[in-house]
Amino acid sequence: MDKKPDCTSAMLNLIASVRNDFPFNVSEANICGISCIGCPKKLLELVDTELCEWEQKINHGDVPKLGEISRLGKLCKNVRRGLKRNGLVS
């Protein structure tokens, strides 16, 4: 049976997964459209800020708690839904 990852590994896996899935490297012209539902640019900035903050905390030795991992996962899930409505993720 596989061992569950520790909290730090779980958070780093979540961060890597989100960075691979979300279009952080797409130019602003391709993100912002005429008929946006929500503001995908602001949603991406919000998630990027959270991810950078957690990367920095982990590099300084902080260990995330399960609730913090869950909160970040929920935020990313909701942002992904908004990005999907705007056609930025499949």
PyMOL Python script that loads the backbone (N, CA, C, O; Angstrom):
from pymol import cmd

cmd.read_pdbstr("""\
ATOM      1  N   MET A   1       0.846  -1.168   0.000  1.00  0.00           N
ATOM      2  CA  MET A   1       0.000   0.000   0.000  1.00  0.00           C
ATOM      3  C   MET A   1       0.899   1.241   0.000  1.00  0.00           C
ATOM      4  O   MET A   1       1.890   1.302   0.728  1.00  0.00           O
ATOM      5  N   ASP A   2       0.539   2.227  -0.825  1.00  0.00           N
ATOM      6  CA  ASP A   2       1.321   3.455  -0.904  1.00  0.00           C
ATOM      7  C   ASP A   2       1.092   4.319   0.316  1.00  0.00           C
ATOM      8  O   ASP A   2      -0.012   4.410   0.854  1.00  0.00           O
ATOM      9  N   LYS A   3       2.166   4.945   0.727  1.00  0.00           N
ATOM     10  CA  LYS A   3       2.112   5.852   1.872  1.00  0.00           C
ATOM     11  C   LYS A   3       1.604   7.217   1.406  1.00  0.00           C
ATOM     12  O   LYS A   3       1.977   7.689   0.332  1.00  0.00           O
ATOM     13  N   LYS A   4       0.766   7.835   2.202  1.00  0.00           N
ATOM     14  CA  LYS A   4       0.260   9.164   1.867  1.00  0.00           C
ATOM     15  C   LYS A   4       1.398  10.171   1.980  1.00  0.00           C
ATOM     16  O   LYS A   4       2.280  10.014   2.824  1.00  0.00           O
ATOM     17  N   PRO A   5       1.387  11.216   1.127  1.00  0.00           N
ATOM     18  CA  PRO A   5       2.444  12.228   1.224  1.00  0.00           C
ATOM     19  C   PRO A   5       2.275  13.072   2.485  1.00  0.00           C
ATOM     20  O   PRO A   5       1.168  13.228   2.999  1.00  0.00           O
ATOM     21  N   ASP A   6       3.385  13.611   2.969  1.00  0.00           N
ATOM     22  CA  ASP A   6       3.283  14.527   4.104  1.00  0.00           C
ATOM     23  C   ASP A   6       2.667  15.839   3.623  1.00  0.00           C
ATOM     24  O   ASP A   6       2.478  16.037   2.423  1.00  0.00           O
ATOM     25  N   CYS A   7       2.358  16.720   4.549  1.00  0.00           N
ATOM     26  CA  CYS A   7       1.654  17.966   4.206  1.00  0.00           C
ATOM     27  C   CYS A   7       2.453  18.837   3.240  1.00  0.00           C
ATOM     28  O   CYS A   7       1.884  19.434   2.326  1.00  0.00           O
ATOM     29  N   THR A   8       3.762  18.910   3.436  1.00  0.00           N
ATOM     30  CA  THR A   8       4.588  19.736   2.555  1.00  0.00           C
ATOM     31  C   THR A   8       4.576  19.175   1.142  1.00  0.00           C
ATOM     32  O   THR A   8       4.422  19.927   0.179  1.00  0.00           O
ATOM     33  N   SER A   9       4.738  17.866   1.007  1.00  0.00           N
ATOM     34  CA  SER A   9       4.716  17.236  -0.321  1.00  0.00           C
ATOM     35  C   SER A   9       3.356  17.405  -0.982  1.00  0.00           C
ATOM     36  O   SER A   9       3.274  17.659  -2.184  1.00  0.00           O
ATOM     37  N   ALA A  10       2.292  17.267  -0.205  1.00  0.00           N
ATOM     38  CA  ALA A  10       0.941  17.427  -0.748  1.00  0.00           C
ATOM     39  C   ALA A  10       0.738  18.846  -1.274  1.00  0.00           C
ATOM     40  O   ALA A  10       0.169  19.033  -2.350  1.00  0.00           O
ATOM     41  N   MET A  11       1.199  19.843  -0.524  1.00  0.00           N
ATOM     42  CA  MET A  11       1.058  21.233  -0.960  1.00  0.00           C
ATOM     43  C   MET A  11       1.886  21.480  -2.216  1.00  0.00           C
ATOM     44  O   MET A  11       1.411  22.130  -3.147  1.00  0.00           O
ATOM     45  N   LEU A  12       3.117  20.972  -2.257  1.00  0.00           N
ATOM     46  CA  LEU A  12       3.964  21.153  -3.437  1.00  0.00           C
ATOM     47  C   LEU A  12       3.365  20.456  -4.657  1.00  0.00           C
ATOM     48  O   LEU A  12       3.456  20.974  -5.770  1.00  0.00           O
ATOM     49  N   ASN A  13       2.753  19.290  -4.459  1.00  0.00           N
ATOM     50  CA  ASN A  13       2.081  18.590  -5.562  1.00  0.00           C
ATOM     51  C   ASN A  13       0.897  19.398  -6.076  1.00  0.00           C
ATOM     52  O   ASN A  13       0.681  19.490  -7.284  1.00  0.00           O
ATOM     53  N   LEU A  14       0.131  19.984  -5.159  1.00  0.00           N
ATOM     54  CA  LEU A  14      -1.007  20.819  -5.542  1.00  0.00           C
ATOM     55  C   LEU A  14      -0.529  22.034  -6.331  1.00  0.00           C
ATOM     56  O   LEU A  14      -1.107  22.370  -7.365  1.00  0.00           O
ATOM     57  N   ILE A  15       0.519  22.691  -5.852  1.00  0.00           N
ATOM     58  CA  ILE A  15       1.061  23.870  -6.530  1.00  0.00           C
ATOM     59  C   ILE A  15       1.531  23.506  -7.935  1.00  0.00           C
ATOM     60  O   ILE A  15       1.228  24.219  -8.891  1.00  0.00           O
ATOM     61  N   ALA A  16       2.266  22.406  -8.070  1.00  0.00           N
ATOM     62  CA  ALA A  16       2.763  21.979  -9.384  1.00  0.00           C
ATOM     63  C   ALA A  16       1.609  21.662 -10.329  1.00  0.00           C
ATOM     64  O   ALA A  16       1.653  22.009 -11.509  1.00  0.00           O
ATOM     65  N   SER A  17       0.590  21.011  -9.812  1.00  0.00           N
ATOM     66  CA  SER A  17      -0.573  20.656 -10.621  1.00  0.00           C
ATOM     67  C   SER A  17      -1.289  21.901 -11.138  1.00  0.00           C
ATOM     68  O   SER A  17      -1.662  21.968 -12.310  1.00  0.00           O
ATOM     69  N   VAL A  18      -1.479  22.878 -10.265  1.00  0.00           N
ATOM     70  CA  VAL A  18      -2.163  24.117 -10.654  1.00  0.00           C
ATOM     71  C   VAL A  18      -1.316  24.896 -11.655  1.00  0.00           C
ATOM     72  O   VAL A  18      -1.848  25.419 -12.634  1.00  0.00           O
ATOM     73  N   ARG A  19      -0.021  24.980 -11.429  1.00  0.00           N
ATOM     74  CA  ARG A  19       0.858  25.710 -12.354  1.00  0.00           C
ATOM     75  C   ARG A  19       0.854  25.071 -13.744  1.00  0.00           C
ATOM     76  O   ARG A  19       0.986  25.773 -14.746  1.00  0.00           O
ATOM     77  N   ASN A  20       0.701  23.739 -13.814  1.00  0.00           N
ATOM     78  CA  ASN A  20       0.645  23.061 -15.112  1.00  0.00           C
ATOM     79  C   ASN A  20      -0.705  23.237 -15.795  1.00  0.00           C
ATOM     80  O   ASN A  20      -0.781  23.228 -17.024  1.00  0.00           O
ATOM     81  N   ASP A  21      -1.770  23.395 -15.017  1.00  0.00           N
ATOM     82  CA  ASP A  21      -3.124  23.443 -15.566  1.00  0.00           C
ATOM     83  C   ASP A  21      -3.576  24.854 -15.947  1.00  0.00           C
ATOM     84  O   ASP A  21      -4.235  25.034 -16.971  1.00  0.00           O
ATOM     85  N   PHE A  22      -3.234  25.839 -15.147  1.00  0.00           N
ATOM     86  CA  PHE A  22      -3.725  27.198 -15.376  1.00  0.00           C
ATOM     87  C   PHE A  22      -2.833  27.932 -16.382  1.00  0.00           C
ATOM     88  O   PHE A  22      -1.625  27.699 -16.425  1.00  0.00           O
ATOM     89  N   PRO A  23      -3.428  28.822 -17.194  1.00  0.00           N
ATOM     90  CA  PRO A  23      -2.668  29.532 -18.235  1.00  0.00           C
ATOM     91  C   PRO A  23      -1.961  30.792 -17.716  1.00  0.00           C
ATOM     92  O   PRO A  23      -2.294  31.904 -18.124  1.00  0.00           O
ATOM     93  N   PHE A  24      -0.990  30.613 -16.818  1.00  0.00           N
ATOM     94  CA  PHE A  24      -0.285  31.768 -16.260  1.00  0.00           C
ATOM     95  C   PHE A  24       0.589  32.474 -17.298  1.00  0.00           C
ATOM     96  O   PHE A  24       0.845  33.671 -17.170  1.00  0.00           O
ATOM     97  N   ASN A  25       1.048  31.759 -18.314  1.00  0.00           N
ATOM     98  CA  ASN A  25       1.980  32.330 -19.292  1.00  0.00           C
ATOM     99  C   ASN A  25       1.296  32.907 -20.527  1.00  0.00           C
ATOM    100  O   ASN A  25       1.974  33.373 -21.443  1.00  0.00           O
ATOM    101  N   VAL A  26      -0.023  32.884 -20.567  1.00  0.00           N
ATOM    102  CA  VAL A  26      -0.762  33.438 -21.697  1.00  0.00           C
ATOM    103  C   VAL A  26      -0.780  34.959 -21.570  1.00  0.00           C
ATOM    104  O   VAL A  26      -0.935  35.497 -20.473  1.00  0.00           O
ATOM    105  N   SER A  27      -0.618  35.647 -22.704  1.00  0.00           N
ATOM    106  CA  SER A  27      -0.580  37.110 -22.651  1.00  0.00           C
ATOM    107  C   SER A  27      -1.934  37.678 -22.225  1.00  0.00           C
ATOM    108  O   SER A  27      -2.978  37.048 -22.391  1.00  0.00           O
ATOM    109  N   GLU A  28      -1.879  38.876 -21.675  1.00  0.00           N
ATOM    110  CA  GLU A  28      -3.096  39.532 -21.178  1.00  0.00           C
ATOM    111  C   GLU A  28      -4.116  39.729 -22.297  1.00  0.00           C
ATOM    112  O   GLU A  28      -5.321  39.650 -22.062  1.00  0.00           O
ATOM    113  N   ALA A  29      -3.635  39.984 -23.508  1.00  0.00           N
ATOM    114  CA  ALA A  29      -4.535  40.196 -24.640  1.00  0.00           C
ATOM    115  C   ALA A  29      -5.364  38.949 -24.934  1.00  0.00           C
ATOM    116  O   ALA A  29      -6.510  39.053 -25.369  1.00  0.00           O
ATOM    117  N   ASN A  30      -4.791  37.776 -24.700  1.00  0.00           N
ATOM    118  CA  ASN A  30      -5.522  36.533 -24.951  1.00  0.00           C
ATOM    119  C   ASN A  30      -6.417  36.140 -23.785  1.00  0.00           C
ATOM    120  O   ASN A  30      -7.352  35.359 -23.959  1.00  0.00           O
ATOM    121  N   ILE A  31      -6.142  36.669 -22.600  1.00  0.00           N
ATOM    122  CA  ILE A  31      -6.961  36.348 -21.428  1.00  0.00           C
ATOM    123  C   ILE A  31      -8.187  37.244 -21.377  1.00  0.00           C
ATOM    124  O   ILE A  31      -9.304  36.768 -21.175  1.00  0.00           O
ATOM    125  N   CYS A  32      -7.978  38.536 -21.558  1.00  0.00           N
ATOM    126  CA  CYS A  32      -9.081  39.494 -21.466  1.00  0.00           C
ATOM    127  C   CYS A  32      -9.830  39.535 -22.793  1.00  0.00           C
ATOM    128  O   CYS A  32      -9.236  39.734 -23.853  1.00  0.00           O
ATOM    129  N   GLY A  33     -11.121  39.347 -22.717  1.00  0.00           N
ATOM    130  CA  GLY A  33     -11.948  39.388 -23.912  1.00  0.00           C
ATOM    131  C   GLY A  33     -13.074  40.386 -23.742  1.00  0.00           C
ATOM    132  O   GLY A  33     -13.180  41.068 -22.723  1.00  0.00           O
ATOM    133  N   ILE A  34     -13.903  40.455 -24.754  1.00  0.00           N
ATOM    134  CA  ILE A  34     -15.019  41.394 -24.732  1.00  0.00           C
ATOM    135  C   ILE A  34     -16.104  40.915 -23.769  1.00  0.00           C
ATOM    136  O   ILE A  34     -16.691  41.712 -23.037  1.00  0.00           O
ATOM    137  N   SER A  35     -16.360  39.622 -23.776  1.00  0.00           N
ATOM    138  CA  SER A  35     -17.462  39.102 -22.959  1.00  0.00           C
ATOM    139  C   SER A  35     -16.939  38.171 -21.866  1.00  0.00           C
ATOM    140  O   SER A  35     -17.206  36.969 -21.883  1.00  0.00           O
ATOM    141  N   CYS A  36     -16.211  38.725 -20.940  1.00  0.00           N
ATOM    142  CA  CYS A  36     -15.694  37.928 -19.816  1.00  0.00           C
ATOM    143  C   CYS A  36     -16.814  37.658 -18.814  1.00  0.00           C
ATOM    144  O   CYS A  36     -17.694  38.489 -18.591  1.00  0.00           O
ATOM    145  N   ILE A  37     -16.750  36.481 -18.227  1.00  0.00           N
ATOM    146  CA  ILE A  37     -17.640  36.148 -17.117  1.00  0.00           C
ATOM    147  C   ILE A  37     -16.741  36.109 -15.897  1.00  0.00           C
ATOM    148  O   ILE A  37     -15.966  35.167 -15.731  1.00  0.00           O
ATOM    149  N   GLY A  38     -16.831  37.116 -15.040  1.00  0.00           N
ATOM    150  CA  GLY A  38     -15.829  37.276 -13.995  1.00  0.00           C
ATOM    151  C   GLY A  38     -14.616  37.914 -14.653  1.00  0.00           C
ATOM    152  O   GLY A  38     -14.687  38.287 -15.823  1.00  0.00           O
ATOM    153  N   CYS A  39     -13.548  38.045 -13.965  1.00  0.00           N
ATOM    154  CA  CYS A  39     -12.334  38.611 -14.559  1.00  0.00           C
ATOM    155  C   CYS A  39     -11.223  37.568 -14.468  1.00  0.00           C
ATOM    156  O   CYS A  39     -10.595  37.426 -13.419  1.00  0.00           O
ATOM    157  N   PRO A  40     -10.973  36.834 -15.558  1.00  0.00           N
ATOM    158  CA  PRO A  40      -9.967  35.782 -15.504  1.00  0.00           C
ATOM    159  C   PRO A  40      -8.580  36.297 -15.141  1.00  0.00           C
ATOM    160  O   PRO A  40      -7.803  35.589 -14.500  1.00  0.00           O
ATOM    161  N   LYS A  41      -8.266  37.517 -15.544  1.00  0.00           N
ATOM    162  CA  LYS A  41      -6.951  38.080 -15.220  1.00  0.00           C
ATOM    163  C   LYS A  41      -6.795  38.207 -13.706  1.00  0.00           C
ATOM    164  O   LYS A  41      -5.767  37.825 -13.148  1.00  0.00           O
ATOM    165  N   LYS A  42      -7.811  38.741 -13.050  1.00  0.00           N
ATOM    166  CA  LYS A  42      -7.758  38.903 -11.592  1.00  0.00           C
ATOM    167  C   LYS A  42      -7.775  37.553 -10.881  1.00  0.00           C
ATOM    168  O   LYS A  42      -7.114  37.382  -9.856  1.00  0.00           O
ATOM    169  N   LEU A  43      -8.524  36.599 -11.418  1.00  0.00           N
ATOM    170  CA  LEU A  43      -8.551  35.261 -10.825  1.00  0.00           C
ATOM    171  C   LEU A  43      -7.168  34.618 -10.887  1.00  0.00           C
ATOM    172  O   LEU A  43      -6.709  34.025  -9.911  1.00  0.00           O
ATOM    173  N   LEU A  44      -6.504  34.738 -12.043  1.00  0.00           N
ATOM    174  CA  LEU A  44      -5.159  34.175 -12.184  1.00  0.00           C
ATOM    175  C   LEU A  44      -4.165  34.878 -11.266  1.00  0.00           C
ATOM    176  O   LEU A  44      -3.287  34.237 -10.689  1.00  0.00           O
ATOM    177  N   GLU A  45      -4.304  36.202 -11.130  1.00  0.00           N
ATOM    178  CA  GLU A  45      -3.417  36.942 -10.226  1.00  0.00           C
ATOM    179  C   GLU A  45      -3.616  36.493  -8.780  1.00  0.00           C
ATOM    180  O   GLU A  45      -2.648  36.350  -8.035  1.00  0.00           O
ATOM    181  N   LEU A  46      -4.860  36.273  -8.387  1.00  0.00           N
ATOM    182  CA  LEU A  46      -5.165  35.813  -7.034  1.00  0.00           C
ATOM    183  C   LEU A  46      -4.513  34.462  -6.765  1.00  0.00           C
ATOM    184  O   LEU A  46      -3.856  34.279  -5.740  1.00  0.00           O
ATOM    185  N   VAL A  47      -4.693  33.517  -7.682  1.00  0.00           N
ATOM    186  CA  VAL A  47      -4.119  32.183  -7.498  1.00  0.00           C
ATOM    187  C   VAL A  47      -2.597  32.249  -7.520  1.00  0.00           C
ATOM    188  O   VAL A  47      -1.941  31.603  -6.704  1.00  0.00           O
ATOM    189  N   ASP A  48      -2.029  33.019  -8.442  1.00  0.00           N
ATOM    190  CA  ASP A  48      -0.569  33.126  -8.528  1.00  0.00           C
ATOM    191  C   ASP A  48       0.013  33.698  -7.242  1.00  0.00           C
ATOM    192  O   ASP A  48       1.059  33.249  -6.775  1.00  0.00           O
ATOM    193  N   THR A  49      -0.663  34.684  -6.673  1.00  0.00           N
ATOM    194  CA  THR A  49      -0.214  35.270  -5.406  1.00  0.00           C
ATOM    195  C   THR A  49      -0.224  34.231  -4.294  1.00  0.00           C
ATOM    196  O   THR A  49       0.734  34.130  -3.528  1.00  0.00           O
ATOM    197  N   GLU A  50      -1.295  33.464  -4.205  1.00  0.00           N
ATOM    198  CA  GLU A  50      -1.389  32.413  -3.180  1.00  0.00           C
ATOM    199  C   GLU A  50      -0.306  31.356  -3.377  1.00  0.00           C
ATOM    200  O   GLU A  50       0.325  30.926  -2.412  1.00  0.00           O
ATOM    201  N   LEU A  51      -0.089  30.936  -4.626  1.00  0.00           N
ATOM    202  CA  LEU A  51       0.917  29.910  -4.895  1.00  0.00           C
ATOM    203  C   LEU A  51       2.317  30.411  -4.549  1.00  0.00           C
ATOM    204  O   LEU A  51       3.102  29.694  -3.929  1.00  0.00           O
ATOM    205  N   CYS A  52       2.624  31.639  -4.949  1.00  0.00           N
ATOM    206  CA  CYS A  52       3.944  32.212  -4.634  1.00  0.00           C
ATOM    207  C   CYS A  52       4.141  32.333  -3.125  1.00  0.00           C
ATOM    208  O   CYS A  52       5.222  32.056  -2.606  1.00  0.00           O
ATOM    209  N   GLU A  53       3.087  32.748  -2.431  1.00  0.00           N
ATOM    210  CA  GLU A  53       3.160  32.879  -0.975  1.00  0.00           C
ATOM    211  C   GLU A  53       3.469  31.531  -0.332  1.00  0.00           C
ATOM    212  O   GLU A  53       4.307  31.447   0.565  1.00  0.00           O
ATOM    213  N   TRP A  54       2.795  30.478  -0.787  1.00  0.00           N
ATOM    214  CA  TRP A  54       3.036  29.156  -0.208  1.00  0.00           C
ATOM    215  C   TRP A  54       4.407  28.607  -0.581  1.00  0.00           C
ATOM    216  O   TRP A  54       5.054  27.951   0.235  1.00  0.00           O
ATOM    217  N   GLU A  55       4.851  28.866  -1.794  1.00  0.00           N
ATOM    218  CA  GLU A  55       6.200  28.428  -2.180  1.00  0.00           C
ATOM    219  C   GLU A  55       7.242  29.087  -1.282  1.00  0.00           C
ATOM    220  O   GLU A  55       8.196  28.444  -0.844  1.00  0.00           O
ATOM    221  N   GLN A  56       7.049  30.364  -1.015  1.00  0.00           N
ATOM    222  CA  GLN A  56       7.975  31.094  -0.154  1.00  0.00           C
ATOM    223  C   GLN A  56       7.920  30.564   1.282  1.00  0.00           C
ATOM    224  O   GLN A  56       8.963  30.371   1.908  1.00  0.00           O
ATOM    225  N   LYS A  57       6.727  30.330   1.803  1.00  0.00           N
ATOM    226  CA  LYS A  57       6.591  29.801   3.167  1.00  0.00           C
ATOM    227  C   LYS A  57       7.267  28.440   3.295  1.00  0.00           C
ATOM    228  O   LYS A  57       7.962  28.179   4.278  1.00  0.00           O
ATOM    229  N   ILE A  58       7.065  27.575   2.307  1.00  0.00           N
ATOM    230  CA  ILE A  58       7.662  26.239   2.346  1.00  0.00           C
ATOM    231  C   ILE A  58       9.180  26.328   2.264  1.00  0.00           C
ATOM    232  O   ILE A  58       9.884  25.583   2.944  1.00  0.00           O
ATOM    233  N   ASN A  59       9.689  27.242   1.430  1.00  0.00           N
ATOM    234  CA  ASN A  59      11.146  27.434   1.333  1.00  0.00           C
ATOM    235  C   ASN A  59      11.740  27.924   2.646  1.00  0.00           C
ATOM    236  O   ASN A  59      12.915  27.682   2.922  1.00  0.00           O
ATOM    237  N   HIS A  60      10.941  28.608   3.456  1.00  0.00           N
ATOM    238  CA  HIS A  60      11.409  29.094   4.761  1.00  0.00           C
ATOM    239  C   HIS A  60      11.188  28.072   5.868  1.00  0.00           C
ATOM    240  O   HIS A  60      11.494  28.337   7.030  1.00  0.00           O
ATOM    241  N   GLY A  61      10.657  26.905   5.513  1.00  0.00           N
ATOM    242  CA  GLY A  61      10.513  25.834   6.488  1.00  0.00           C
ATOM    243  C   GLY A  61       9.147  25.698   7.126  1.00  0.00           C
ATOM    244  O   GLY A  61       8.958  24.838   7.987  1.00  0.00           O
ATOM    245  N   ASP A  62       8.184  26.527   6.728  1.00  0.00           N
ATOM    246  CA  ASP A  62       6.832  26.395   7.278  1.00  0.00           C
ATOM    247  C   ASP A  62       6.174  25.131   6.726  1.00  0.00           C
ATOM    248  O   ASP A  62       6.355  24.786   5.558  1.00  0.00           O
ATOM    249  N   VAL A  63       5.424  24.460   7.561  1.00  0.00           N
ATOM    250  CA  VAL A  63       4.702  23.249   7.151  1.00  0.00           C
ATOM    251  C   VAL A  63       3.215  23.584   7.099  1.00  0.00           C
ATOM    252  O   VAL A  63       2.641  23.998   8.106  1.00  0.00           O
ATOM    253  N   PRO A  64       2.579  23.410   5.924  1.00  0.00           N
ATOM    254  CA  PRO A  64       1.147  23.712   5.829  1.00  0.00           C
ATOM    255  C   PRO A  64       0.312  22.699   6.598  1.00  0.00           C
ATOM    256  O   PRO A  64       0.676  21.530   6.721  1.00  0.00           O
ATOM    257  N   LYS A  65      -0.803  23.172   7.105  1.00  0.00           N
ATOM    258  CA  LYS A  65      -1.748  22.295   7.795  1.00  0.00           C
ATOM    259  C   LYS A  65      -2.750  21.761   6.769  1.00  0.00           C
ATOM    260  O   LYS A  65      -2.892  22.323   5.683  1.00  0.00           O
ATOM    261  N   LEU A  66      -3.432  20.688   7.116  1.00  0.00           N
ATOM    262  CA  LEU A  66      -4.393  20.093   6.185  1.00  0.00           C
ATOM    263  C   LEU A  66      -5.475  21.090   5.768  1.00  0.00           C
ATOM    264  O   LEU A  66      -5.894  21.104   4.610  1.00  0.00           O
ATOM    265  N   GLY A  67      -5.925  21.915   6.702  1.00  0.00           N
ATOM    266  CA  GLY A  67      -6.945  22.910   6.389  1.00  0.00           C
ATOM    267  C   GLY A  67      -6.461  23.930   5.373  1.00  0.00           C
ATOM    268  O   GLY A  67      -7.236  24.393   4.536  1.00  0.00           O
ATOM    269  N   GLU A  68      -5.180  24.282   5.443  1.00  0.00           N
ATOM    270  CA  GLU A  68      -4.617  25.249   4.495  1.00  0.00           C
ATOM    271  C   GLU A  68      -4.500  24.637   3.098  1.00  0.00           C
ATOM    272  O   GLU A  68      -4.727  25.312   2.094  1.00  0.00           O
ATOM    273  N   ILE A  69      -4.148  23.361   3.047  1.00  0.00           N
ATOM    274  CA  ILE A  69      -4.088  22.667   1.756  1.00  0.00           C
ATOM    275  C   ILE A  69      -5.489  22.597   1.160  1.00  0.00           C
ATOM    276  O   ILE A  69      -5.680  22.833  -0.033  1.00  0.00           O
ATOM    277  N   SER A  70      -6.457  22.272   1.996  1.00  0.00           N
ATOM    278  CA  SER A  70      -7.846  22.177   1.554  1.00  0.00           C
ATOM    279  C   SER A  70      -8.356  23.525   1.056  1.00  0.00           C
ATOM    280  O   SER A  70      -9.036  23.594   0.031  1.00  0.00           O
ATOM    281  N   ARG A  71      -8.031  24.591   1.773  1.00  0.00           N
ATOM    282  CA  ARG A  71      -8.483  25.936   1.388  1.00  0.00           C
ATOM    283  C   ARG A  71      -7.904  26.333   0.036  1.00  0.00           C
ATOM    284  O   ARG A  71      -8.616  26.870  -0.813  1.00  0.00           O
ATOM    285  N   LEU A  72      -6.605  26.069  -0.165  1.00  0.00           N
ATOM    286  CA  LEU A  72      -5.979  26.402  -1.445  1.00  0.00           C
ATOM    287  C   LEU A  72      -6.583  25.557  -2.563  1.00  0.00           C
ATOM    288  O   LEU A  72      -6.816  26.055  -3.664  1.00  0.00           O
ATOM    289  N   GLY A  73      -6.836  24.286  -2.284  1.00  0.00           N
ATOM    290  CA  GLY A  73      -7.461  23.421  -3.279  1.00  0.00           C
ATOM    291  C   GLY A  73      -8.843  23.910  -3.672  1.00  0.00           C
ATOM    292  O   GLY A  73      -9.203  23.893  -4.849  1.00  0.00           O
ATOM    293  N   LYS A  74      -9.616  24.345  -2.687  1.00  0.00           N
ATOM    294  CA  LYS A  74     -10.965  24.857  -2.954  1.00  0.00           C
ATOM    295  C   LYS A  74     -10.899  26.146  -3.771  1.00  0.00           C
ATOM    296  O   LYS A  74     -11.682  26.328  -4.703  1.00  0.00           O
ATOM    297  N   LEU A  75      -9.971  27.041  -3.429  1.00  0.00           N
ATOM    298  CA  LEU A  75      -9.797  28.277  -4.188  1.00  0.00           C
ATOM    299  C   LEU A  75      -9.474  27.956  -5.644  1.00  0.00           C
ATOM    300  O   LEU A  75     -10.073  28.520  -6.560  1.00  0.00           O
ATOM    301  N   CYS A  76      -8.524  27.047  -5.849  1.00  0.00           N
ATOM    302  CA  CYS A  76      -8.114  26.696  -7.210  1.00  0.00           C
ATOM    303  C   CYS A  76      -9.252  26.036  -7.987  1.00  0.00           C
ATOM    304  O   CYS A  76      -9.410  26.273  -9.185  1.00  0.00           O
ATOM    305  N   LYS A  77     -10.034  25.218  -7.310  1.00  0.00           N
ATOM    306  CA  LYS A  77     -11.180  24.564  -7.949  1.00  0.00           C
ATOM    307  C   LYS A  77     -12.190  25.609  -8.420  1.00  0.00           C
ATOM    308  O   LYS A  77     -12.699  25.522  -9.537  1.00  0.00           O
ATOM    309  N   ASN A  78     -12.479  26.591  -7.574  1.00  0.00           N
ATOM    310  CA  ASN A  78     -13.437  27.636  -7.935  1.00  0.00           C
ATOM    311  C   ASN A  78     -12.903  28.539  -9.044  1.00  0.00           C
ATOM    312  O   ASN A  78     -13.652  28.935  -9.937  1.00  0.00           O
ATOM    313  N   VAL A  79     -11.616  28.865  -8.989  1.00  0.00           N
ATOM    314  CA  VAL A  79     -11.018  29.697 -10.041  1.00  0.00           C
ATOM    315  C   VAL A  79     -11.017  28.928 -11.360  1.00  0.00           C
ATOM    316  O   VAL A  79     -11.275  29.505 -12.417  1.00  0.00           O
ATOM    317  N   ARG A  80     -10.728  27.636 -11.300  1.00  0.00           N
ATOM    318  CA  ARG A  80     -10.723  26.816 -12.515  1.00  0.00           C
ATOM    319  C   ARG A  80     -12.105  26.829 -13.173  1.00  0.00           C
ATOM    320  O   ARG A  80     -12.217  26.870 -14.398  1.00  0.00           O
ATOM    321  N   ARG A  81     -13.143  26.793 -12.355  1.00  0.00           N
ATOM    322  CA  ARG A  81     -14.509  26.856 -12.881  1.00  0.00           C
ATOM    323  C   ARG A  81     -14.724  28.174 -13.640  1.00  0.00           C
ATOM    324  O   ARG A  81     -15.327  28.180 -14.713  1.00  0.00           O
ATOM    325  N   GLY A  82     -14.231  29.283 -13.084  1.00  0.00           N
ATOM    326  CA  GLY A  82     -14.345  30.575 -13.761  1.00  0.00           C
ATOM    327  C   GLY A  82     -13.533  30.627 -15.041  1.00  0.00           C
ATOM    328  O   GLY A  82     -13.980  31.193 -16.039  1.00  0.00           O
ATOM    329  N   LEU A  83     -12.340  30.039 -15.023  1.00  0.00           N
ATOM    330  CA  LEU A  83     -11.507  30.015 -16.226  1.00  0.00           C
ATOM    331  C   LEU A  83     -12.151  29.150 -17.309  1.00  0.00           C
ATOM    332  O   LEU A  83     -12.054  29.454 -18.498  1.00  0.00           O
ATOM    333  N   LYS A  84     -12.799  28.087 -16.892  1.00  0.00           N
ATOM    334  CA  LYS A  84     -13.469  27.200 -17.850  1.00  0.00           C
ATOM    335  C   LYS A  84     -14.632  27.922 -18.522  1.00  0.00           C
ATOM    336  O   LYS A  84     -14.848  27.767 -19.724  1.00  0.00           O
ATOM    337  N   ARG A  85     -15.383  28.711 -17.750  1.00  0.00           N
ATOM    338  CA  ARG A  85     -16.493  29.489 -18.318  1.00  0.00           C
ATOM    339  C   ARG A  85     -16.010  30.453 -19.387  1.00  0.00           C
ATOM    340  O   ARG A  85     -16.735  30.761 -20.334  1.00  0.00           O
ATOM    341  N   ASN A  86     -14.771  30.933 -19.227  1.00  0.00           N
ATOM    342  CA  ASN A  86     -14.202  31.869 -20.193  1.00  0.00           C
ATOM    343  C   ASN A  86     -13.393  31.165 -21.282  1.00  0.00           C
ATOM    344  O   ASN A  86     -12.784  31.827 -22.122  1.00  0.00           O
ATOM    345  N   GLY A  87     -13.380  29.844 -21.276  1.00  0.00           N
ATOM    346  CA  GLY A  87     -12.701  29.087 -22.322  1.00  0.00           C
ATOM    347  C   GLY A  87     -11.188  29.067 -22.219  1.00  0.00           C
ATOM    348  O   GLY A  87     -10.509  28.825 -23.217  1.00  0.00           O
ATOM    349  N   LEU A  88     -10.639  29.316 -21.027  1.00  0.00           N
ATOM    350  CA  LEU A  88      -9.183  29.354 -20.871  1.00  0.00           C
ATOM    351  C   LEU A  88      -8.591  28.013 -20.451  1.00  0.00           C
ATOM    352  O   LEU A  88      -7.390  27.795 -20.616  1.00  0.00           O
ATOM    353  N   VAL A  89      -9.404  27.118 -19.914  1.00  0.00           N
ATOM    354  CA  VAL A  89      -8.976  25.749 -19.610  1.00  0.00           C
ATOM    355  C   VAL A  89     -10.047  24.806 -20.143  1.00  0.00           C
ATOM    356  O   VAL A  89     -11.206  25.186 -20.312  1.00  0.00           O
ATOM    357  N   SER A  90      -9.638  23.581 -20.399  1.00  0.00           N
ATOM    358  CA  SER A  90     -10.615  22.623 -20.947  1.00  0.00           C
ATOM    359  C   SER A  90     -11.184  21.736 -19.859  1.00  0.00           C
ATOM    360  O   SER A  90     -12.018  20.874 -20.138  1.00  0.00           O
TER     361      SER A  90
END
""", "prot")
cmd.dss("prot")
cmd.show_as("cartoon", "prot")
cmd.util.cbc("prot")
cmd.orient("prot")
